[in-house]
């Protein structure tokens, strides 16, 4: 049994016992890293922690001030310090000094403060101390830094610190739960070093699933605290460095968990594209349901939501298709996000789907046999999509075996199916199906070799998609407390769930595994939360949910410690290819601005740009205010209109029809919110490739820009010209970081 399986079984048993058997749930149940640059590690063999180092640790502990959001004390102003390059580290073995960290309540998570020592992370060591360089491939910025590597003895926890030559008293720490390496990406290093901060990176004790309780926030916290000890040695300066943690998706869970379960470790954090405590796996399963039921309707759904479209994605859908599209939308899937349907696959479902099977093993049988589930509903397409194909194994394929040749070829949609062994030495075992070609099937990437190696010709197997189909409806049977309003669509007028409910909520268990607990809104320090309005994996509304949790805790003092910035036309990840950049912009610049604003907020009380103003409609969709002044946040607003050139009395609109060779006029208006920077760049893409070959000249660098260009399409077709606008907080057109983008599209039909 894997470490994850053991963890989920334990957590599942506790959660199932804890869940009340009522229509309402209690509050407790709510819900690729790269090379770090040139350089070869030189391992040190000397013992760790001399007496002077112990004094430094003790001093650092005593100097660590609380970063509670209720504190009115401002951090000391930044003072540039240069690395003491002539003195290599000499840190020898010995335990950290200080009281042991304790949980706030029995069986609760460990609370890490600036003055306590994690009882499992008591013996840090340093085994590499050398000069390195790194080049950010996105900006071509090359930085030099002092690289310090180490870890904590008797654990798998490791860290890496990247100290700049010019240092302004702060560090940035990126986190993600599945990281198995402590080496930071070159871009992460370059941004920190360029801005006078050292970077902290950890391996989260090896990352999920094997990290256990250390991986959520404790390794990050212990490394952050020890980095201050090392920084004091590197710079010869005992001033406490200010620290900020940040991460996206699972890293957002970790960032929220870190700020909620520590006090005095970090001064603030930036969680990006977060989920709720019940999002896993529901946001993934509802996407998979939509992908199956709506598969041949996506072209018309996407067209309806594109500029110049009808605006009605439900037109032309049958009853089940309309219901499924509405279900996904009300759970938070952004309607515009279906543009990329051909490349959607449920996000991280492959990583968590097996966990549901461990937590809720009886679900699949209940789904297909008990009243109230879609598997027994004759109006549902689940039954017609089900595949349970049996055949005999006639031969093994590959060496070692990578698949099976069967006595007959399975038919139907085998996406997500399993190979269930019915006889022979592996009888009763299941492995994922990788693919099929006629009568040959292959094993999935995560197939257990002990099972596949035991299958022999003559064994009987079943190709079965029962679990995959059943999980597509899992969100219906996972209704949490009413504050998680995306699930309230599954309640009747009296508030009771309309579908049978499982004995366990899987979401809190997964969230606990990722970050050490379910988000509560009770955090320490300052937080700027970033959410994307085209996020098709975590969805936009969890940021609103967390803002409400924080508001309930902080009340009228919310603006003293919290911001939420929404990014229109941004997704859960960065655009994955140039063509995607005609629909999505990167949120990297927003993150970089957030980190710098956080530090200014902590150092001298300079408040960052205000939270984005938005509304939430009855379908759980977030709508930001129309104008930059009303919307606020940091992203420029962009509107684009098109009209035919040479035609009188044609008002620019979202669509224009033109003859081949007839020019069209494209008019853009862009503006940055107050205190959010100036527009430095306006770029155009006309053919959907995402290359943005044309750039408009700006009369001046300012908060707003208005301009019109003409373009001629020489071939018939439907085109979606795109304008992309970039702003920078200081209006510096040469700045490599902190570039915030937005885009707008129109439709041109050329005949």
N, C-alpha and C positions, 0 to 999 in steps of 0.2 A: 504494500500500500504506500502511495506517495505521501510526502509531507503535507501537500495540499489536501489530499483525501482525508488524512487523519485530522487535520485542522477543521475541515468542513464537517466531518462527522461529529466532532466534539461540539462545534458551534451550533450545528443543526439540531443536535439533541437538546442543548440548552435553550435555543430559540424556540423550538417547538414546545418545550415545557413552559416557556415564559409567555407565549402568545395567549392572550385571553380569548375565550370562545364567545365573543360578542361581536356585534356589527361594527364596533369602533375599537381601534387599537390604541394602546396607551402610548405616552410620549417616548418611553424608552425604546419602543420598537419601530419608531419612524425612521420613517425613513431619513532608434538605433544609434547608439552612440558610436563615435569615431575615434580616430587616432588623435592624440593630443599634441602632435608636433614631433620634431626631430629630437633625438637624444636617446642614449642607452642607459637603462637603469644600472646603478652600481649598488649592490646590496651591502649594507653595513652589518657587521656581526657583533659589534660591541653591545654590552648590556645597556638598558635604558634608565633614564631619570636620575640625574645627580641631585644632591641636596639643593643646589641653586635652582634647578628646574622645579623641584617640589615647592620651593618658596614662590617661584613665579606662578605655579598653578594655584597655590593658596591665595596669592595676591589677586590673581585674575578672578577667582571665585568671589573674593570679598569685594572686588570692584564691580562685579556684574550687577548693574542696577535693574530693577524691575521694569519691564516694558509693558506693564498693564495699561490698557486703554484709559484708565481713570487717572493716570499720572499726569500732572501738569508740568513736570520738570522737563526742560529741553536738554537734549544731548549737547555736548560741547561742540563748538564750531569746528569744521574740518581744518586740519593743519597739514599741508603736504609734508611728507616724511620720505626720506630716501632709504633704500635698503642698505643694510650694513653688509656689503658683499664680502668684506674681508674676514668675516667670522662665521665659519660653518657651524651648523647646529651640533651640539654635544648633549643629547638627551638620553639618559640611561634608565635602566629598568627600575620600577617602583610603582606602587599603587597611587592613584589620585587621592588627594586629601579632601575631606569634607563629609558632611552627613549624607547618609544614603537616601536616594530619592524613594518616595513612597506613593502608593495610590491614594487618591482622595477618599475612597470608600473601599471596603472589602470586595475583592474580586473585580475591582475597577481597574482602569488603565493606569499605568505609572505616570505620575505628574513630575515632569522634569523642570527644575528651577535653575536659576543662574548660580545657586550656592550649593546644590546637592550633586551627588555622584551616582550615576546609574550603576546599580549593583552588578550588572553583567558586563559593564564596559569600564573597568577600573584601571586597566593597564595599557595605555597608549604607547606606541613605539613609532619611531621614524627610521626608515631604512634607505631612503634616497633623498639626497639634497644636492641639486645641481642646476646649472643654467640650461634653459631651453628656449626655443622659439616656436611660434605657431602662426599660421596664415589662415585667415578666415576666407574660405573660397567664395563667399557671397559678396564680400567687399574688397578683397585683395589687401586687407589690412594685415600687416605682419607685426607681431609684438614679441618682445623678449621678456622673460620672467624668471623668477626663481621657483623651481619645482620641488616641492616637498611631498614625499609619499610615505605612507605608513598605515597603521591599523590599530586594532585592539587585540591584545593577546588572548588566546583561548576562545576566540570567536572567528567568524568569517568576515567580520566588518573591516573594511579598508577605506582609506580616504586619500585624496590628493588635494594639495593647496597650490595655488598659482599666484605668487606674490609679484606685483609690479615694482619697477624701480621707483616710480613716482606714486606715492601712496597717500590717499586722502581720508584714511581712517574708517574704511567701510569694506564689507565683503558681500558678495552675492552667491547664493547657493541654489543650484538647480536640482530638482528631484523628480524621479519617476519610479513607480514601484517595481517594475520588472528589470531595472538596471542590474546587470551582473558585473559591471566594470566601474571602477572609480575614475577612469580617465574621461575628462570633459571634452566636449567637442571644440574644435578650433574657434568657431564663432562665439561660443560661450566664453571662452578664455579671452578672446580679443576684445569683446565688448567690455568685460570687467576691467581688464588691464588698461584699455584706452581711457576709461573713466576713473582711473585712480583707485580701483577696488581690487582686492584679491578675490579669486574664485575658489569656492569650496565645492568639492564633488565627493560623493561616496558611492559605494556599491550596494547600499541598503542591505548589508549582510548577505550579499549574493542575490538579492531580489526575490520576488515571488516566483514559485510558491514556497521555496525552502527557507526564507528568512525568518518566518515566524513573527513573534511580537517585536523583535528588534528592528524589523524592516520598515514598519510604518512611519515612525518619526524618531525613534530612539537613537539609531546610528547617526542620523542627520544631526540630532541635537548634541550628542556627545562629540561629534566631529566639529560642529560649529564652536562649541565651547573650547575644545582643545586647540582649534585654529587660533584663538586669541592668545593662548600661551605661546604658540610658535611665532605668531606675529610680533609679540613683545620681544622675542629673541632676534627675529629678523630685522626689525626696525629700531631696536634699542629704545622702545617707547612703551611705557606701561599704560597709556591711555586705552580705555576699552574700545575696541573696534565696534562700530555699528554693523548689524547684520540683517540680511533680508533673504527670505526663502521664497522660491517660486517654482511653479510647475503647471503643466497642462494635463487635462483629463484625469488619469489616475494620479498624476502629480498635483492636480488641484485638490483632490481628496487628501493627499499627503500634506499639502501646504495648509489646508484648513485644520487638519488634525494636529499639525505641528503647533499652530498658533493657539489652538484650543487646549492642548494638553501640556503646554510648556508655559513658563513665565520667566522672563528675563534672559531667554536664550537668543531669540531674534527680536528685533525692533519692529518688524512688520513683514508682510508677505504679499505676493501676487498670485492668487489662484486663477488659472485660466480655463475656460470652457468646462466648468464644473458640472457634476451631476448632483442629484439629490441622494439622500440615504437609501432610497428604494429604486434607483435608476437601473441598477444591474440586476438581472439582465433585461428588464422590460423594454428599455429604449432600443435594444438590439433585436428582441424577438418581434416587436411590432413592426420594425423595418422589414424583417424577413417575411412577415405575413403580407405586407404591402407588395414586396417584390414578387411574391408568387401570385397573389390574386389579381394584381393590376398589370402583370407583365406585358400584355399586348395593348394596354391602354396608355402607357406612359408617353408615347409621342404626342397624343392629344392633350394629356394633362400638362406636360411641359409647355406645349404651344400656348395653352390657355394662360399660363402664368408668365410667359415672356412678354416684353413690351409690345404693345399693339395687339395682344391676344384678347380673348373674350373675357378673361378674368374669372371664368367659371370652370374649374377643373372637374366638376361633378357631371357636367353635361355629357351625355352619351354612355354613361356607366350603368350597369345593371344594379339591382338592389344590393347584392352582396358587395360589389365593387365600391359603390357609394359608401356603404357602411364601413368597410375596411379603410378607405381613404379618410373618412371622418374620424375613425378610431385613432389612426396614426397621427392625424393632425391634432386632435384633442389631447393626445398624450404628449404633444409638443413637437413632432416632426415638422420642420418648416416646409410649407408647400413649395416654395421656390427651390428647395433642396433636391427635389426629384430630378432636376436637370441632369444629374450624373448617375441616373438609375443603372446604366449599363455597367458601372464599376462599383456599385454598392454590394456589400456582402454581409451586412450585420455587424460591421466593425470588429470589435473584440469578442464576438460571440464564440468563435472557435476556442478561445481561451477560457471561457466561463461556462459554456454549455455543459461540459462534463461535470462541472461542479454542481449544477442543478440536479443532475442524476444522482449524485452522492447525497445531497441534502434532502431530496424529495423523491426517493426511489420508486414510490408507488404511484407517482403522478401519471406516468404513461398508461398504466392499466386503467386508472380511474378515468382518464380522458377518453379512452375508447370504449368504455363500458357503462359509465354512470350517467344518468340523466343530468342535464344542465350544462354539460361540457359540449364544445363544438364537435367533438368526435362522434357523438351520438345524435347530432342535430341533422336531419335529412336536408335542411336548407343550406347547410354549410358545404363548401367544396372540399373540406378536409377528407371526407370519406372517399371521394372519387380520386383524390390525389395520392391516396395511400398505396404503397407498394410493399407487398410481402411475397417475394418471389423465391421459391425453393428450387434447388438444383443440387446435383452431385458434383464433387470436385473430380475432374478428370486428369488434371496435371497441375504442377506448380510452375510458375513462370519466374524467371530471374534467378540469379545466383549471387548472394543468398536470395531466398524466395521474396519477391516483391508483389506477387499477385497470384491469381488462380484462374485456370481455365475450367469452365463449367460445362455441364451437359446440355445446357440451353442458354440462350442469351436473354438477360433480363430486359424488361421494357418499362416505359414510363419515365418520369422525371426522378432521377436518382440523386439529385442534389441533397447533400447532408445525410445520405443513407449510411447504414451500418451493415457489416457482414456478421451475422449471428451464426455461430457454429452449433449445429444441432446434434452431431454425433462425432465419435472419435475421441482422441485424447484431450482435445480442447473443447469438448461439448459444454455448452452453457456459457461460453465466453464470447465477447463481442469486441470487434475492432472497427474503426472507421473505414468507410469505403473511400478510396482515393479517386477512382474514375472507372469508366467501363468502355470497352470497345468490342462490340459484338458479344461473343461468349467469354471474353476475358475481362476480369475485374482486377484492380490494383488496390493495395492497402494504402490508407491515409498516412500522412506524415507522422502522426503520433501513435501509430499502431504499436501495440505491445509485442515485442519480438518473441516473448515467451509464448504468446498465443499463436502468432503467425508461424513460428517455428514448429509448432505441434500439429499443424494441419497436414493431412496426408490425402493423396488420391483415394477416392472412395468415401470420404467424409461427406456428410450432407450439410449444406449451409443455406441460410436465408438472407437475401438482400432485402433490407427492411428500413423504411424511412419513418417508422411510427414515432420515434422520439423527436426527430427533426420537425415533423408536422405538428406534434403536440406542443412543442415549445414555442411555436409561432403564436400561440394563443395564451401563453403563460401569464401575460400582463393582466388578463381579465380575472385571474384567480389570485391576484397579489394586491388587493386593495388595502392601502395603508390608512393612516389617519387623514382627516379631511383637509388639513393644511397642505398636504401634497395633492393639490387640486387637479392635476392632470388625470388622476385616477377616479375623480368624482363622477365621470361619465358612466362608470360602472355601478352607480348607486341608483336606487329608486327614489321616488319623491319623499319617502320617509327617511332616507339616508342609509338604508340597508343595502349591502351588495346584491346585485341582481344575478350574479353567477356564484357557483360553489366556491368556497375559499379554501386554500391549502392550509394545513396545520402550521406552516412556517412561512414567514416573509424571507425570501432569499436575499433581497437587496441589502438589509442591514448586516447580514452575515458577510457578504462579499465586501461591503464597505469597511467593516471591521478588519477583514483580512488585509485590505489595501492600506488603510491609514490608521488603524488602531481604535476606530470608533466612528459613530454616525455624527455628521455635522450638527451642531446645535445653535450656532450663531454667537456663542459665548467665547470670544477670542481675546488674546492679549496682544498689545501692540497696535499697529495700524495696518489696514488692509485695503488694497485696491483690487477689486475682482473684475476680471475681464470675461465677457461672454460674446459669442458670435451669433449673429442672427441667421446664418445659414449653416448652423451646426446640426448635422444629421446623425450624430452619434450620442452626444449627451443632451442635445436640444438647448434652446436659449432660456426657457423659463426657470430652470433650476437656479440661475443667478437671482431672479426675482424672489424665488422661495427663500434663498439664503438671506437676501436683503431684509425680508420680512422677519426672519428669525433674529437677525442682528438688531433690527428696529425694536423688537419685543424686549431685547436685553438692554439696549443702550438708550432707548427712548429719545428724548430731545438732544442727547449727546451723540447721536449716530454720526452726524457730519464731522465730529471731532476726530473720528477714528476710521471711518469707512467710506469707500466710494465703490460704485459699480459703473463701469464703462461698457457700453454695448458697441460692437463693431458691425455695421451693416456690410453685406457682401463679403463676409469672412466665414470660414468653416471651422470644423473641429481640428483639422490639421492645416498645414500650409498647402497652397496649391501644388499638386503633385507633378504637374507637367505644364508646359507653356500654354496649351489650349485651355487648361483649367483657369489660367490667369485672365481669361475673358469673362469669367463668372465670379472669381474669388480674388481677394487681396490677402496679403500676409498680415498676421497680427504681431509680427516680431517688433516692429517699430513702436506699436502701442505698449507692448511689454517693456521695452527699453525706456520709454518715457515714464512708465509707471514706476519702475525701480528708481529712477533719478528723482521723480517727484516725491516718492516715499521718503527718500533720504532728506530732501529739503524740508519735508513736513516734520520729520523727527528732529533734525538739527536746529532749525530756527522757527518752526511753527508755520512755515509758508504753506498754506492750504493748496492742494492740487486742484486742477479743474474739477468742477462740480460733477456729480453723478449724472449719467444720461437720463433725460426725462422720457418716459415711455408709458404706454398703456398696455394692458393685457385684455384681449377680447375673450368672448365666450368659448372660443376654440383653442385657448391656451397659446395663442400666437402673440408675440410681443411686437409693438409698433412704436418706433421712436418718433419724437416730435418732428415736425416737418422742417423747420428752419434751424440753422446752426445756433442762433441765440437761444431758441427754445430747447433744442435738443441737448446742448452742452456736451460733456465728455471731451474727447480729444480728436475725434475723427471729423474731417471736413465733410460737409454735405455736398452732394453733386447731383445736378439735374441736367439732363440732355434731351434736346428736342431736334426734330428733323423736318425739313420741308424741301420741296423741289425748287431749284433755282430757276428764276425767270417766269414763275407763275404768280400772278397777282392774287392778293387776298387769300393766301393759303397760310393759316396759322400753324406755326411749328407744333408738332405733336410727337407721340411715341412711335408713329408709323408714317411712312411715305411710300407712295407707288410712283415709280419712275420708269421711263423708257431706257433701253440700253443706250449708254453714252450720254444720258441726260444727267447733269450734275445735281447733287443734293447739298443743301446747307445744313451743317450740324452746329447747333448752338449750345454751349455749355455755360452753366453758372455754378460756381463753387465758392464755399465760404467755410472758414474754420470757426469753431465755437470760441467764446471769450477765453482769453488766457491759454489758448491751445496751440499757438504757433501761427505760421504763415505758409501760404502756398508757394512752393518752389518749382513745381513741375506739372505739366499737362501733356499727356501722351495719348496717341490714338492707335487703335487696331481696327482694321476694316474687314479682314478676311477670316477671322476666327482662329488664327494661329497663335495668338498671344505674344507675338514678337514686338508689338508696339513700335513700328518702324518710324513713325512721324511724331515729332515733338513741337508743340507750339511755343513761340517766343512770348514771354511775359513782359508787359510794359514795365512792371515793377514787382518786387517781392512784397506782398501785402496779404491781409486776411482774406480777401476775396478776389475772384478772377471771373471775367466774362469775356468770351470770345466766340467767334464763328469761323468755321473753315468750310471749304467746299471739297467734295470728293465725287469722282465719277466711276461708276461700276460699268465695266465693259462687257459683261456677260450676264445673261438672264439668271435669275435665282433669287433666293431669299437670304438676305444678309443681316447681320446684327453688329453694326459698328459700335465700338466701345471706346469710351474716354476714361482714362485713369488719372486721378489727381493725387499728388503727393504733397504733404505738408511736413514742416519741421519746426520744432518748438522755438528755435531762435531765428528761423528764416534763413538758415545757412544752406545754400544749394550744394555745397561740397561735403556736407556732413555724411559720414558713412552709417550712422546709427540714429535711432529715434525717428525714422521716416514713417509717417502714418499715411495710409492710402485709403481711397474709396474709388468706386467706379460707377458708371451708368451706361445703359445700353438702350438702343433704339432698333426698330425693325425697318428695313428697306426692301421692298419687293420690286425687283427689276424684271421687266417683261421685254 
